[in-house]
């Protein structure tokens, strides 16, 4: 018997050609070709919509890292979108236009904030954890409202997108779309490495049974905190992208309902699955967009749909596909 | 007696009005199997909690291998070589048996701030983990998810995980809990093989197992030690017979944990 087993949490597929992988591949293909469609048909709205989908998917990937793999349900994840966005907006207003400054600042500020929030909230569990992450996010939200110089409640228009040299002109919508797509794929790859590394197994072990983790000798707190910080940094980058996408920042970016949206995307796609957040983000934002065109009361339809997913689909949409494959 | 590996000094812990540990002074010699017995509610699991660090004593001290560990957190004690198994199976249910044990190995191979390499392909972790599984008779079940294992197998895995941390002192909290007689007998065999290679503190209701394994016994009643010594002496002790051994035949020894 060989020692080299390859057991895996997300079910090691016997063949690459299973339903789940095909769906993911199809989705990625659609996302990759979307700008061509937009170019041919001249439909720029779809490109704008999907750029937004990609950016929020990065946020969902980040949340999935702590929530899906680490069991840390952060109800304040939109705060990182805001911090990343405000880093870009504030620096732009102060005349620092280089993305090579703005983006690292966005990432670092989010990481620092995550460090502070995590250091406090990770000492608690369950509902208390959720409430503390929410409380911090609300605090940041009101801080943003108080920033009169940067638009306060009304927000701030960003007149120039981040400058990343001549080759990467973010004003080029197609280019910006592909940059977001590349960052999304990169973040998924990052998470796939992380969750299967020693570090990742500690995180997953702590989600599964933290008491046992301590008993076998792991100081779990510091690993969870590190995970929280990594996720915060990644979502901060998404925030920087979002600010560039909308050319605008406002406290609404980090309203608590936005944190809720991110949770919904992750749950919809399937907790703790690599591509789940992408599926979740696409589904959620398309539903939201589509329903809001049909009726003013789109939430009346969206709500029950989410409820049904939560009740019947524990593995999210990915789980549903997986289940069908099995039989 | 050789220098003791574990020593407690008037260890005391109250929960509200209940004294779960009442001035427990205990010495355990290297490489002995020391069983702690007592009726339900005698404070046996509290004692394991105190020794492993999950329960903080209000008074008293614990020395492990000469060092005071009274205030050390759970994970530090594990790193010093103090391992425990749980009375109620406590595993990583979504992971395979091998993953479970590999995590225990990993905990003792330096820090885990390693973010990139696939931990499931590291021989440094997988090999010792597999050996620990083999030692306990679970080698063929290595790739099976824990939630697909039988109760008896989970109990074995409990021990394998503790073993994988290469402990010098193994705290076993009712390893036979809820086991069928044949599974119990197998566990006794497994534990017998471990005898001599490490110190074992065994809490167990199954008196046949206790007397088959233990070099020395301590009898706990209402958080207090009422007797201690070699098995023959304990068996003959009238106070023990009255407090505990006599009750055992009532057939209710598993009532609490089903």
HADDOCK unambig.tbl for C-alpha pairs under 7 A between the chains (distance, minus, plus):
assign (segid A and resid 3 and name CA) (segid B and resid 126 and name CA) 6.68 0.50 0.50
assign (segid A and resid 3 and name CA) (segid B and resid 127 and name CA) 6.48 0.50 0.50
assign (segid A and resid 3 and name CA) (segid B and resid 130 and name CA) 6.60 0.50 0.50
assign (segid A and resid 4 and name CA) (segid B and resid 121 and name CA) 6.97 0.50 0.50
assign (segid A and resid 5 and name CA) (segid B and resid 143 and name CA) 6.37 0.50 0.50
assign (segid A and resid 7 and name CA) (segid B and resid 96 and name CA) 6.72 0.50 0.50
assign (segid A and resid 7 and name CA) (segid B and resid 143 and name CA) 6.09 0.50 0.50
assign (segid A and resid 9 and name CA) (segid B and resid 94 and name CA) 6.71 0.50 0.50
assign (segid A and resid 9 and name CA) (segid B and resid 95 and name CA) 6.39 0.50 0.50
assign (segid A and resid 193 and name CA) (segid B and resid 115 and name CA) 6.98 0.50 0.50
assign (segid A and resid 193 and name CA) (segid B and resid 116 and name CA) 5.34 0.50 0.50
assign (segid A and resid 194 and name CA) (segid B and resid 115 and name CA) 5.18 0.50 0.50
assign (segid A and resid 194 and name CA) (segid B and resid 116 and name CA) 5.91 0.50 0.50
assign (segid A and resid 196 and name CA) (segid B and resid 118 and name CA) 5.27 0.50 0.50
assign (segid A and resid 196 and name CA) (segid B and resid 119 and name CA) 6.11 0.50 0.50
assign (segid A and resid 197 and name CA) (segid B and resid 114 and name CA) 6.50 0.50 0.50
assign (segid A and resid 197 and name CA) (segid B and resid 115 and name CA) 5.28 0.50 0.50
assign (segid A and resid 197 and name CA) (segid B and resid 116 and name CA) 5.48 0.50 0.50
assign (segid A and resid 197 and name CA) (segid B and resid 117 and name CA) 5.25 0.50 0.50
assign (segid A and resid 197 and name CA) (segid B and resid 118 and name CA) 4.71 0.50 0.50
assign (segid A and resid 197 and name CA) (segid B and resid 119 and name CA) 4.76 0.50 0.50
assign (segid A and resid 198 and name CA) (segid B and resid 112 and name CA) 5.50 0.50 0.50
assign (segid A and resid 198 and name CA) (segid B and resid 114 and name CA) 5.69 0.50 0.50
assign (segid A and resid 198 and name CA) (segid B and resid 115 and name CA) 6.55 0.50 0.50
assign (segid A and resid 198 and name CA) (segid B and resid 119 and name CA) 5.07 0.50 0.50
assign (segid A and resid 199 and name CA) (segid B and resid 112 and name CA) 5.17 0.50 0.50
assign (segid A and resid 199 and name CA) (segid B and resid 113 and name CA) 5.42 0.50 0.50
assign (segid A and resid 199 and name CA) (segid B and resid 114 and name CA) 5.50 0.50 0.50
assign (segid A and resid 199 and name CA) (segid B and resid 115 and name CA) 5.49 0.50 0.50
assign (segid A and resid 205 and name CA) (segid B and resid 92 and name CA) 6.42 0.50 0.50
assign (segid A and resid 208 and name CA) (segid B and resid 92 and name CA) 5.48 0.50 0.50
assign (segid A and resid 209 and name CA) (segid B and resid 91 and name CA) 6.79 0.50 0.50
assign (segid A and resid 209 and name CA) (segid B and resid 92 and name CA) 5.98 0.50 0.50
assign (segid A and resid 212 and name CA) (segid B and resid 90 and name CA) 6.39 0.50 0.50
assign (segid A and resid 212 and name CA) (segid B and resid 91 and name CA) 6.89 0.50 0.50
assign (segid A and resid 214 and name CA) (segid B and resid 74 and name CA) 5.93 0.50 0.50
assign (segid A and resid 214 and name CA) (segid B and resid 75 and name CA) 4.85 0.50 0.50
assign (segid A and resid 215 and name CA) (segid B and resid 74 and name CA) 5.91 0.50 0.50
assign (segid A and resid 215 and name CA) (segid B and resid 75 and name CA) 5.79 0.50 0.50
assign (segid A and resid 215 and name CA) (segid B and resid 78 and name CA) 6.32 0.50 0.50
assign (segid A and resid 215 and name CA) (segid B and resid 84 and name CA) 6.98 0.50 0.50
assign (segid A and resid 216 and name CA) (segid B and resid 75 and name CA) 6.66 0.50 0.50
assign (segid A and resid 216 and name CA) (segid B and resid 78 and name CA) 5.88 0.50 0.50
assign (segid A and resid 216 and name CA) (segid B and resid 83 and name CA) 6.85 0.50 0.50
assign (segid A and resid 216 and name CA) (segid B and resid 104 and name CA) 5.49 0.50 0.50
assign (segid A and resid 216 and name CA) (segid B and resid 107 and name CA) 6.54 0.50 0.50
assign (segid A and resid 216 and name CA) (segid B and resid 165 and name CA) 6.75 0.50 0.50
assign (segid A and resid 217 and name CA) (segid B and resid 75 and name CA) 3.94 0.50 0.50
assign (segid A and resid 217 and name CA) (segid B and resid 76 and name CA) 6.43 0.50 0.50
assign (segid A and resid 217 and name CA) (segid B and resid 78 and name CA) 4.77 0.50 0.50
assign (segid A and resid 217 and name CA) (segid B and resid 79 and name CA) 5.56 0.50 0.50
assign (segid A and resid 217 and name CA) (segid B and resid 107 and name CA) 5.42 0.50 0.50
assign (segid A and resid 218 and name CA) (segid B and resid 75 and name CA) 5.41 0.50 0.50
assign (segid A and resid 218 and name CA) (segid B and resid 107 and name CA) 5.70 0.50 0.50
assign (segid A and resid 219 and name CA) (segid B and resid 75 and name CA) 5.82 0.50 0.50
